[in-house]
Amino acid sequence: MFRLSASAIRKWEKTRAAIGLLRYVAVYGVLLWGALSGALFSLFKVLLDPSIGYLSIATYAMPIFMVGGVMWGVGAWYLTEWQYRATKNGPV
């Protein structure tokens, strides 16, 4: 049910060997998920209420979303690692 395909296994083996946990969390969690989500959240807030300045929203939203990105990155790493090990080791 939670098994990875052969191509996903090869991709994960390359990712985990090349960048490791900390860089994975920084790139995929903090930058891609956290910063992008914070920027989009700020943009939508400004579109809904134009009287609010983008920078005033972004200054508090970006750090919050980036901390969330750390949690997302760590969770994604360990979930994928769990799926990888379950696939490699066979049924438990």
Backbone hydrogen bonds in HBPLUS format (Angstrom, degrees):
<---DONOR---> <-ACCEPTOR-->    atom                        ^
c    i                          cat <-CA-CA->   ^        H-A-AA   ^      H-
h    n   atom  resd res      DA  || num        DHA   H-A  angle D-A-AA Bond
n    s   type  num  typ     dist DA aas  dist angle  dist       angle   num
A0009-ILE N   A0005-SER O   2.90 MM   4  6.19 148.5  2.00 150.1 159.2     1
A0010-ARG N   A0006-ALA O   3.11 MM   4  6.39 162.9  2.14 147.6 151.0     2
A0011-LYS N   A0007-SER O   2.97 MM   4  6.18 160.6  2.01 146.3 152.0     3
A0012-TRP N   A0008-ALA O   2.89 MM   4  6.00 160.6  1.93 145.4 150.8     4
A0013-GLU N   A0009-ILE O   2.89 MM   4  6.08 160.0  1.93 153.1 158.6     5
A0014-LYS N   A0010-ARG O   3.08 MM   4  6.30 154.4  2.15 145.8 152.1     6
A0015-THR N   A0011-LYS O   2.93 MM   4  6.17 162.2  1.96 150.4 155.7     7
A0016-ARG N   A0012-TRP O   2.85 MM   4  5.97 177.7  1.85 159.2 159.9     8
A0017-ALA N   A0013-GLU O   3.16 MM   4  6.08 148.3  2.27 135.0 143.2     9
A0018-ALA N   A0014-LYS O   2.87 MM   4  5.88 153.5  1.94 148.0 155.6    10
A0019-ILE N   A0015-THR O   3.00 MM   4  5.98 175.6  2.00 157.9 159.2    11
A0024-TYR N   A0020-GLY O   3.03 MM   4  6.03 151.5  2.11 146.1 155.1    12
A0025-VAL N   A0021-LEU O   2.89 MM   4  6.12 163.7  1.92 159.0 162.4    13
A0026-ALA N   A0022-LEU O   2.95 MM   4  6.18 159.6  2.00 146.0 152.1    14
A0027-VAL N   A0023-ARG O   2.86 MM   4  5.96 167.9  1.87 152.0 155.1    15
A0028-TYR N   A0024-TYR O   2.82 MM   4  5.62 144.3  1.95 146.2 155.3    16
A0029-GLY N   A0025-VAL O   2.94 MM   4  4.68 128.5  2.21 110.8 125.9    17
A0030-VAL N   A0025-VAL O   2.87 MM   5  6.34 155.4  1.93 159.8 168.1    18
A0031-LEU N   A0026-ALA O   3.02 MM   5  6.26 157.0  2.08 149.6 156.2    19
A0032-LEU N   A0027-VAL O   2.91 MM   5  6.19 161.6  1.95 156.5 162.7    20
A0033-TRP N   A0028-TYR O   3.14 MM   5  6.17 137.7  2.33 126.6 138.0    21
A0034-GLY N   A0029-GLY O   2.76 MM   5  6.03 157.2  1.81 154.9 162.9    22
A0035-ALA N   A0030-VAL O   2.85 MM   5  6.26 143.9  1.98 150.4 161.2    23
A0037-SER N   A0033-TRP O   2.96 MM   4  5.77 155.5  2.02 138.9 146.7    24
A0038-GLY N   A0034-GLY O   2.90 MM   4  5.99 158.0  1.95 147.5 154.3    25
A0039-ALA N   A0035-ALA O   2.93 MM   4  6.06 158.1  1.97 147.4 153.0    26
A0040-LEU N   A0036-LEU O   2.95 MM   4  6.14 162.6  1.98 149.9 154.8    27
A0041-PHE N   A0037-SER O   2.83 MM   4  5.93 159.4  1.88 148.0 154.3    28
A0042-SER N   A0038-GLY O   2.99 MM   4  6.11 161.0  2.03 143.8 148.9    29
A0043-LEU N   A0039-ALA O   2.95 MM   4  6.16 155.7  2.01 145.1 152.1    30
A0044-PHE N   A0040-LEU O   2.92 MM   4  6.16 164.4  1.94 153.9 157.1    31
A0045-LYS N   A0041-PHE O   2.93 MM   4  6.17 154.4  2.00 149.2 156.7    32
A0046-VAL N   A0042-SER O   3.06 MM   4  6.29 155.8  2.12 147.3 153.2    33
A0047-LEU N   A0043-LEU O   2.92 MM   4  6.20 152.8  2.00 148.1 156.4    34
A0048-LEU N   A0044-PHE O   2.93 MM   4  6.11 148.5  2.03 145.4 153.2    35
A0049-ASP N   A0045-LYS O   2.94 MM   4  6.09 146.3  2.05 142.8 152.2    36
A0052-ILE N   A0049-ASP O   3.05 MM   3  5.96 170.6  2.06 130.0 133.0    37
A0057-ILE N   A0053-GLY O   3.28 MM   4  6.62 149.0  2.38 148.5 156.0    38
A0058-ALA N   A0054-TYR O   2.82 MM   4  5.99 169.2  1.83 157.0 160.8    39
A0059-THR N   A0055-LEU O   2.96 MM   4  5.87 151.2  2.05 143.6 148.2    40
A0060-TYR N   A0057-ILE O   3.26 MM   3  5.89 142.9  2.40 112.4 120.8    41
A0061-ALA N   A0057-ILE O   2.91 MM   4  5.97 158.4  1.96 155.5 162.1    42
A0062-MET N   A0058-ALA O   2.97 MM   4  5.40 164.2  1.99 134.8 140.0    43
A0065-PHE N   A0061-ALA O   2.91 MM   4  6.10 169.7  1.92 163.7 166.3    44
A0066-MET N   A0062-MET O   2.87 MM   4  5.99 149.3  1.96 150.5 159.8    45
A0067-VAL N   A0063-PRO O   2.98 MM   4  6.18 151.1  2.07 145.9 152.0    46
A0068-GLY N   A0064-ILE O   3.01 MM   4  6.31 156.3  2.07 144.9 152.2    47
A0069-GLY N   A0065-PHE O   2.76 MM   4  6.02 134.4  1.97 134.8 148.6    48
A0070-VAL N   A0066-MET O   3.07 MM   4  6.45 137.3  2.26 138.1 147.7    49
A0070-VAL N   A0067-VAL O   3.12 MM   3  5.15 126.6  2.42  95.0 108.3    50
A0071-MET N   A0067-VAL O   3.27 MM   4  6.71 159.7  2.32 148.1 151.7    51
A0072-TRP N   A0068-GLY O   2.82 MM   4  6.10 156.8  1.87 149.0 156.5    52
A0073-GLY N   A0069-GLY O   2.77 MM   4  5.85 163.8  1.79 146.9 151.5    53
A0074-VAL N   A0070-VAL O   2.97 MM   4  6.16 167.1  1.99 154.3 157.2    54
A0075-GLY N   A0071-MET O   2.96 MM   4  6.04 162.4  1.99 146.0 151.7    55
A0076-ALA N   A0072-TRP O   2.81 MM   4  5.98 160.2  1.84 152.9 158.6    56
A0077-TRP N   A0073-GLY O   2.93 MM   4  6.07 158.4  1.98 146.9 152.9    57
A0078-TYR N   A0074-VAL O   3.03 MM   4  6.26 174.8  2.03 156.0 156.5    58
A0079-LEU N   A0075-GLY O   2.91 MM   4  5.97 154.0  1.98 147.6 155.4    59
A0080-THR N   A0076-ALA O   2.99 MM   4  6.03 165.7  2.01 146.5 150.7    60
A0081-GLU N   A0077-TRP O   2.85 MM   4  6.04 155.1  1.91 149.4 157.6    61
A0082-TRP N   A0078-TYR O   2.90 MM   4  5.95 151.0  1.98 138.1 145.7    62
A0083-GLN N   A0079-LEU O   2.95 MM   4  6.24 158.3  1.99 148.8 154.5    63
A0084-TYR N   A0080-THR O   2.82 MM   4  5.99 156.0  1.88 147.3 154.6    64
A0085-ARG N   A0081-GLU O   2.93 MM   4  6.13 166.2  1.95 150.7 153.4    65
A0086-ALA N   A0082-TRP O   2.94 MM   4  6.08 156.3  2.00 146.0 153.1    66
A0087-THR N   A0083-GLN O   2.95 MM   4  6.10 150.1  2.04 144.6 152.3    67
A0088-LYS N   A0084-TYR O   2.89 MM   4  6.12 163.2  1.92 153.4 158.1    68
A0089-ASN N   A0085-ARG O   2.87 MM   4  5.82 157.8  1.92 147.3 152.9    69
